[in-house]
Amino acid sequence: MTLHALNRVTLQDPIEIDGKPVAEIELRKPGTGELRGLKLTDLLQMDVDAMSKLIPRISQPYLGPAELARLDPADFAAICVVVTTFFAKRRQLEGTALTIPDAETA
């Protein structure tokens, strides 16, 4: 079984950013300040507008409005799933086939 980092999404349809193809997006756990102006319930419901405000704040490479608009819906949904896992406690994720980076190594 292959282990995948919990904070990475491999795009089924890579997009171009700054003239370069991008096939993987890395997300980092948002800090409380990055959640300003957003409702946690909207994020947990994977509301497109709420996610579109948060994802640019935590994505590498940067996914701004133009890049988000070009994403395949399945890729956008996969990114949203990763974001929602950031709101689960570590012990809730134990036993999954995913790796969770420690705060010290992330």
MARTORMAR-132213 format. One record per atom (N, C-alpha, C): residue number from 1; residue in three letters; atom name; x, z, y. Coordinates in nm, 4 decimals. Layout:
<recs>
  num  residuo  atomo        c1        c3        c2
  NUM      Ala     CA         X         Z         Y
...
</recs>
This chain:
<recs>
  num  residuo  atomo        c1        c3        c2
    1      Met      N    0.0845    0.0000   -0.1178
    1      Met     CA    0.0000    0.0000    0.0000
    1      Met      C    0.0890    0.0000    0.1241
    2      Thr      N    0.0560   -0.0836    0.2196
    2      Thr     CA    0.1314   -0.0910    0.3434
    2      Thr      C    0.0763    0.0103    0.4428
    3      Leu      N    0.1659    0.0861    0.5039
    3      Leu     CA    0.1237    0.1791    0.6073
    3      Leu      C    0.1349    0.1105    0.7423
    4      His      N    0.0341    0.1294    0.8243
    4      His     CA    0.0326    0.0704    0.9569
    4      His      C    0.0357    0.1808    1.0604
    5      Ala      N    0.1092    0.1596    1.1658
    5      Ala     CA    0.1088    0.2569    1.2745
    5      Ala      C   -0.0304    0.2586    1.3351
    6      Leu      N   -0.0802    0.3765    1.3574
    6      Leu     CA   -0.2157    0.3938    1.4083
    6      Leu      C   -0.2338    0.3322    1.5455
    7      Asn      N   -0.1270    0.3196    1.6207
    7      Asn     CA   -0.1397    0.2739    1.7586
    7      Asn      C   -0.1073    0.1257    1.7787
    8      Arg      N   -0.1034    0.0473    1.6721
    8      Arg     CA   -0.0724   -0.0958    1.6836
    8      Arg      C   -0.1844   -0.1799    1.6247
    9      Val      N   -0.2094   -0.2915    1.6905
    9      Val     CA   -0.3096   -0.3859    1.6426
    9      Val      C   -0.2441   -0.5227    1.6313
   10      Thr      N   -0.2507   -0.5818    1.5136
   10      Thr     CA   -0.2044   -0.7184    1.4953
   10      Thr      C   -0.3230   -0.8099    1.5218
   11      Leu      N   -0.3063   -0.8983    1.6161
   11      Leu     CA   -0.4152   -0.9870    1.6555
   11      Leu      C   -0.4339   -1.0980    1.5532
   12      Gln      N   -0.5593   -1.1240    1.5170
   12      Gln     CA   -0.5845   -1.2350    1.4252
   12      Gln      C   -0.5687   -1.3683    1.4985
   13      Asp      N   -0.5937   -1.3663    1.6297
   13      Asp     CA   -0.5731   -1.4834    1.7141
   13      Asp      C   -0.4800   -1.4438    1.8288
   14      Pro      N   -0.3502   -1.4658    1.8124
   14      Pro     CA   -0.2555   -1.4290    1.9187
   14      Pro      C   -0.2931   -1.4939    2.0519
   15      Ile      N   -0.2576   -1.4252    2.1603
   15      Ile     CA   -0.2828   -1.4777    2.2943
   15      Ile      C   -0.1504   -1.4994    2.3644
   16      Glu      N   -0.1548   -1.5702    2.4747
   16      Glu     CA   -0.0341   -1.5965    2.5521
   16      Glu      C   -0.0341   -1.5067    2.6751
   17      Ile      N    0.0770   -1.4366    2.6951
   17      Ile     CA    0.0947   -1.3525    2.8127
   17      Ile      C    0.2279   -1.3907    2.8757
   18      Asp      N    0.2233   -1.4277    3.0023
   18      Asp     CA    0.3435   -1.4719    3.0744
   18      Asp      C    0.4161   -1.5842    3.0005
   19      Gly      N    0.3390   -1.6751    2.9429
   19      Gly     CA    0.3964   -1.7909    2.8754
   19      Gly      C    0.4520   -1.7641    2.7375
   20      Lys      N    0.4337   -1.6410    2.6863
   20      Lys     CA    0.4860   -1.6066    2.5539
   20      Lys      C    0.3711   -1.5669    2.4620
   21      Pro      N    0.3760   -1.6127    2.3357
   21      Pro     CA    0.2710   -1.5730    2.2427
   21      Pro      C    0.2844   -1.4245    2.2059
   22      Val      N    0.1726   -1.3555    2.2040
   22      Val     CA    0.1701   -1.2136    2.1698
   22      Val      C    0.0767   -1.1959    2.0502
   23      Ala      N    0.1314   -1.1411    1.9422
   23      Ala     CA    0.0536   -1.1234    1.8205
   23      Ala      C    0.0267   -0.9768    1.7894
   24      Glu      N    0.0922   -0.8857    1.8626
   24      Glu     CA    0.0725   -0.7433    1.8355
   24      Glu      C    0.0615   -0.6676    1.9674
   25      Ile      N   -0.0340   -0.5762    1.9700
   25      Ile     CA   -0.0559   -0.4916    2.0876
   25      Ile      C   -0.0309   -0.3480    2.0462
   26      Glu      N    0.0458   -0.2774    2.1271
   26      Glu     CA    0.0697   -0.1353    2.1029
   26      Glu      C   -0.0071   -0.0561    2.2080
   27      Leu      N   -0.0734    0.0471    2.1620
   27      Leu     CA   -0.1504    0.1336    2.2502
   27      Leu      C   -0.0929    0.2727    2.2430
   28      Arg      N   -0.0926    0.3427    2.3562
   28      Arg     CA   -0.0481    0.4817    2.3530
   28      Arg      C   -0.1659    0.5710    2.3865
   29      Lys      N   -0.1592    0.6907    2.3356
   29      Lys     CA   -0.2671    0.7859    2.3580
   29      Lys      C   -0.2780    0.8138    2.5080
   30      Pro      N   -0.3984    0.8011    2.5635
   30      Pro     CA   -0.4119    0.8241    2.7071
   30      Pro      C   -0.4011    0.9711    2.7431
   31      Gly      N   -0.3455    0.9963    2.8582
   31      Gly     CA   -0.3472    1.1311    2.9126
   31      Gly      C   -0.4802    1.1529    2.9841
   32      Thr      N   -0.5094    1.2762    3.0149
   32      Thr     CA   -0.6355    1.3082    3.0807
   32      Thr      C   -0.6508    1.2325    3.2120
   33      Gly      N   -0.5425    1.2175    3.2870
   33      Gly     CA   -0.5489    1.1453    3.4137
   33      Gly      C   -0.5897    1.0006    3.3973
   34      Glu      N   -0.5539    0.9400    3.2862
   34      Glu     CA   -0.5890    0.7995    3.2623
   34      Glu      C   -0.7354    0.7829    3.2239
   35      Leu      N   -0.8025    0.8939    3.2007
   35      Leu     CA   -0.9445    0.8892    3.1659
   35      Leu      C   -1.0334    0.9073    3.2887
   36      Arg      N   -0.9708    0.9270    3.4064
   36      Arg     CA   -1.0490    0.9444    3.5294
   36      Arg      C   -1.1447    0.8275    3.5494
   37      Gly      N   -1.2668    0.8620    3.5896
   37      Gly     CA   -1.3656    0.7597    3.6178
   37      Gly      C   -1.4341    0.7036    3.4947
   38      Leu      N   -1.3986    0.7560    3.3783
   38      Leu     CA   -1.4571    0.7076    3.2531
   38      Leu      C   -1.5333    0.8203    3.1845
   39      Lys      N   -1.6367    0.7852    3.1112
   39      Lys     CA   -1.7117    0.8826    3.0326
   39      Lys      C   -1.6641    0.8747    2.8885
   40      Leu      N   -1.6285    0.9887    2.8318
   40      Leu     CA   -1.5826    0.9894    2.6931
   40      Leu      C   -1.6884    0.9317    2.6000
   41      Thr      N   -1.8148    0.9582    2.6284
   41      Thr     CA   -1.9205    0.9039    2.5419
   41      Thr      C   -1.9198    0.7516    2.5436
   42      Asp      N   -1.8920    0.6923    2.6603
   42      Asp     CA   -1.8852    0.5458    2.6671
   42      Asp      C   -1.7680    0.4933    2.5846
   43      Leu      N   -1.6549    0.5608    2.5914
   43      Leu     CA   -1.5385    0.5186    2.5126
   43      Leu      C   -1.5655    0.5326    2.3638
   44      Leu      N   -1.6253    0.6437    2.3239
   44      Leu     CA   -1.6530    0.6657    2.1814
   44      Leu      C   -1.7574    0.5684    2.1276
   45      Gln      N   -1.8430    0.5172    2.2159
   45      Gln     CA   -1.9409    0.4157    2.1762
   45      Gln      C   -1.8825    0.2749    2.1870
   46      Met      N   -1.7563    0.2661    2.2217
   46      Met     CA   -1.6834    0.1404    2.2380
   46      Met      C   -1.7520    0.0479    2.3386
   47      Asp      N   -1.7995    0.1070    2.4478
   47      Asp     CA   -1.8598    0.0313    2.5563
   47      Asp      C   -1.7553   -0.0644    2.6145
   48      Val      N   -1.7897   -0.1914    2.6221
   48      Val     CA   -1.6936   -0.2933    2.6650
   48      Val      C   -1.6408   -0.2653    2.8056
   49      Asp      N   -1.7289   -0.2280    2.8983
   49      Asp     CA   -1.6836   -0.2023    3.0352
   49      Asp      C   -1.5875   -0.0843    3.0419
   50      Ala      N   -1.6199    0.0242    2.9714
   50      Ala     CA   -1.5329    0.1425    2.9724
   50      Ala      C   -1.3984    0.1109    2.9070
   51      Met      N   -1.4025    0.0426    2.7939
   51      Met     CA   -1.2775    0.0075    2.7253
   51      Met      C   -1.1933   -0.0871    2.8103
   52      Ser      N   -1.2606   -0.1765    2.8825
   52      Ser     CA   -1.1881   -0.2723    2.9669
   52      Ser      C   -1.1188   -0.2048    3.0842
   53      Lys      N   -1.1623   -0.0856    3.1198
   53      Lys     CA   -1.0941   -0.0090    3.2240
   53      Lys      C   -0.9776    0.0715    3.1668
   54      Leu      N   -0.9931    0.1225    3.0447
   54      Leu     CA   -0.8892    0.2068    2.9858
   54      Leu      C   -0.7754    0.1262    2.9234
   55      Ile      N   -0.8070    0.0210    2.8517
   55      Ile     CA   -0.7041   -0.0539    2.7775
   55      Ile      C   -0.5879   -0.0992    2.8663
   56      Pro      N   -0.6115   -0.1520    2.9870
   56      Pro     CA   -0.4956   -0.1899    3.0697
   56      Pro      C   -0.4041   -0.0716    3.1033
   57      Arg      N   -0.4583    0.0472    3.1041
   57      Arg     CA   -0.3800    0.1658    3.1381
   57      Arg      C   -0.2892    0.2113    3.0241
   58      Ile      N   -0.3192    0.1679    2.9008
   58      Ile     CA   -0.2466    0.2220    2.7849
   58      Ile      C   -0.1885    0.1155    2.6932
   59      Ser      N   -0.1959   -0.0108    2.7308
   59      Ser     CA   -0.1508   -0.1178    2.6409
   59      Ser      C   -0.0119   -0.1682    2.6755
   60      Gln      N    0.0581   -0.2106    2.5714
   60      Gln     CA    0.1901   -0.2721    2.5847
   60      Gln      C    0.1946   -0.3888    2.4873
   61      Pro      N    0.2119   -0.5118    2.5282
   61      Pro     CA    0.2238   -0.5524    2.6662
   61      Pro      C    0.0927   -0.5275    2.7416
   62      Tyr      N    0.1015   -0.5313    2.8732
   62      Tyr     CA   -0.0127   -0.5061    2.9591
   62      Tyr      C   -0.1247   -0.6055    2.9313
   63      Leu      N   -0.2430   -0.5532    2.9038
   63      Leu     CA   -0.3615   -0.6366    2.8877
   63      Leu      C   -0.4531   -0.6120    3.0069
   64      Gly      N   -0.4486   -0.7021    3.1029
   64      Gly     CA   -0.5356   -0.6919    3.2191
   64      Gly      C   -0.6675   -0.7626    3.1930
   65      Pro      N   -0.7524   -0.7705    3.2947
   65      Pro     CA   -0.8835   -0.8342    3.2769
   65      Pro      C   -0.8755   -0.9773    3.2232
   66      Ala      N   -0.7811   -1.0557    3.2709
   66      Ala     CA   -0.7696   -1.1942    3.2239
   66      Ala      C   -0.7325   -1.2006    3.0766
   67      Glu      N   -0.6400   -1.1150    3.0352
   67      Glu     CA   -0.5977   -1.1135    2.8946
   67      Glu      C   -0.7096   -1.0613    2.8040
   68      Leu      N   -0.7789   -0.9571    2.8509
   68      Leu     CA   -0.8899   -0.9030    2.7714
   68      Leu      C   -0.9998   -1.0066    2.7526
   69      Ala      N   -1.0246   -1.0870    2.8552
   69      Ala     CA   -1.1285   -1.1895    2.8474
   69      Ala      C   -1.0930   -1.2989    2.7467
   70      Arg      N   -0.9646   -1.3185    2.7216
   70      Arg     CA   -0.9210   -1.4225    2.6271
   70      Arg      C   -0.9143   -1.3735    2.4830
   71      Leu      N   -0.9268   -1.2427    2.4619
   71      Leu     CA   -0.9177   -1.1900    2.3257
   71      Leu      C   -1.0356   -1.2344    2.2398
   72      Asp      N   -1.0061   -1.2603    2.1129
   72      Asp     CA   -1.1120   -1.2826    2.0152
   72      Asp      C   -1.1932   -1.1532    2.0058
   73      Pro      N   -1.3258   -1.1602    1.9952
   73      Pro     CA   -1.4058   -1.0377    1.9859
   73      Pro      C   -1.3629   -0.9448    1.8723
   74      Ala      N   -1.3193   -1.0003    1.7615
   74      Ala     CA   -1.2728   -0.9165    1.6502
   74      Ala      C   -1.1459   -0.8405    1.6882
   75      Asp      N   -1.0584   -0.9041    1.7647
   75      Asp     CA   -0.9366   -0.8370    1.8095
   75      Asp      C   -0.9693   -0.7286    1.9122
   76      Phe      N   -1.0632   -0.7576    2.0024
   76      Phe     CA   -1.1043   -0.6570    2.0999
   76      Phe      C   -1.1638   -0.5365    2.0275
   77      Ala      N   -1.2472   -0.5617    1.9270
   77      Ala     CA   -1.3080   -0.4524    1.8510
   77      Ala      C   -1.2011   -0.3708    1.7787
   78      Ala      N   -1.0995   -0.4365    1.7236
   78      Ala     CA   -0.9917   -0.3651    1.6542
   78      Ala      C   -0.9158   -0.2749    1.7512
   79      Ile      N   -0.8924   -0.3232    1.8719
   79      Ile     CA   -0.8260   -0.2418    1.9742
   79      Ile      C   -0.9131   -0.1214    2.0087
   80      Cys      N   -1.0435   -0.1437    2.0225
   80      Cys     CA   -1.1362   -0.0343    2.0540
   80      Cys      C   -1.1376    0.0719    1.9445
   81      Val      N   -1.1297    0.0305    1.8195
   81      Val     CA   -1.1261    0.1264    1.7089
   81      Val      C   -1.0025    0.2151    1.7210
   82      Val      N   -0.8886    0.1551    1.7521
   82      Val     CA   -0.7659    0.2337    1.7696
   82      Val      C   -0.7838    0.3336    1.8835
   83      Val      N   -0.8411    0.2889    1.9937
   83      Val     CA   -0.8615    0.3790    2.1077
   83      Val      C   -0.9472    0.4982    2.0663
   84      Thr      N   -1.0534    0.4755    1.9919
   84      Thr     CA   -1.1409    0.5870    1.9534
   84      Thr      C   -1.0690    0.6867    1.8633
   85      Thr      N   -0.9723    0.6417    1.7850
   85      Thr     CA   -0.9000    0.7355    1.6985
   85      Thr      C   -0.8141    0.8321    1.7789
   86      Phe      N   -0.7796    0.7957    1.9017
   86      Phe     CA   -0.7017    0.8865    1.9860
   86      Phe      C   -0.7794    1.0130    2.0207
   87      Phe      N   -0.9103    1.0098    2.0045
   87      Phe     CA   -0.9932    1.1258    2.0374
   87      Phe      C   -1.0227    1.2130    1.9159
   88      Ala      N   -0.9673    1.1779    1.8011
   88      Ala     CA   -0.9814    1.2589    1.6805
   88      Ala      C   -0.8626    1.3533    1.6702
   89      Lys      N   -0.8858    1.4693    1.6141
   89      Lys     CA   -0.7750    1.5618    1.5915
   89      Lys      C   -0.6912    1.5107    1.4757
   90      Arg      N   -0.5643    1.5402    1.4803
   90      Arg     CA   -0.4701    1.4927    1.3790
   90      Arg      C   -0.5165    1.5266    1.2377
   91      Arg      N   -0.5680    1.6469    1.2182
   91      Arg     CA   -0.6089    1.6865    1.0825
   91      Arg      C   -0.7288    1.6049    1.0339
   92      Gln      N   -0.8082    1.5503    1.1266
   92      Gln     CA   -0.9205    1.4660    1.0878
   92      Gln      C   -0.8720    1.3315    1.0334
   93      Leu      N   -0.7520    1.2919    1.0707
   93      Leu     CA   -0.6974    1.1637    1.0281
   93      Leu      C   -0.6054    1.1760    0.9073
   94      Glu      N   -0.5745    1.2968    0.8651
   94      Glu     CA   -0.4850    1.3148    0.7513
   94      Glu      C   -0.5457    1.2519    0.6268
   95      Gly      N   -0.4598    1.1911    0.5477
   95      Gly     CA   -0.5035    1.1293    0.4242
   95      Gly      C   -0.5444    0.9841    0.4408
   96      Thr      N   -0.5380    0.9330    0.5621
   96      Thr     CA   -0.5684    0.7924    0.5821
   96      Thr      C   -0.4416    0.7113    0.5533
   97      Ala      N   -0.4582    0.5820    0.5390
   97      Ala     CA   -0.3430    0.4957    0.5124
   97      Ala      C   -0.2800    0.4509    0.6428
   98      Leu      N   -0.2728    0.5423    0.7367
   98      Leu     CA   -0.2160    0.5115    0.8665
   98      Leu      C   -0.1108    0.6162    0.9009
   99      Thr      N   -0.0133    0.5769    0.9770
   99      Thr     CA    0.0865    0.6732    1.0227
   99      Thr      C    0.0514    0.7137    1.1640
  100      Ile      N    0.0732    0.8387    1.1943
  100      Ile     CA    0.0438    0.8918    1.3256
  100      Ile      C    0.1744    0.9377    1.3887
  101      Pro      N    0.2171    0.8713    1.4964
  101      Pro     CA    0.3434    0.9133    1.5576
  101      Pro      C    0.3307    1.0512    1.6201
  102      Asp      N    0.4336    1.1321    1.6013
  102      Asp     CA    0.4365    1.2633    1.6660
  102      Asp      C    0.4597    1.2426    1.8141
  103      Ala      N    0.4155    1.3394    1.8926
  103      Ala     CA    0.4330    1.3307    2.0377
  103      Ala      C    0.5815    1.3174    2.0728
  104      Glu      N    0.6674    1.3801    1.9928
  104      Glu     CA    0.8108    1.3776    2.0208
  104      Glu      C    0.8719    1.2416    1.9924
  105      Thr      N    0.8152    1.1654    1.8975
  105      Thr     CA    0.8715    1.0352    1.8619
  105      Thr      C    0.7978    0.9206    1.9261
  106      Ala      N    0.6818    0.9483    1.9847
  106      Ala     CA    0.6010    0.8390    2.0447
  106      Ala      C    0.6518    0.8047    2.1819
</recs>
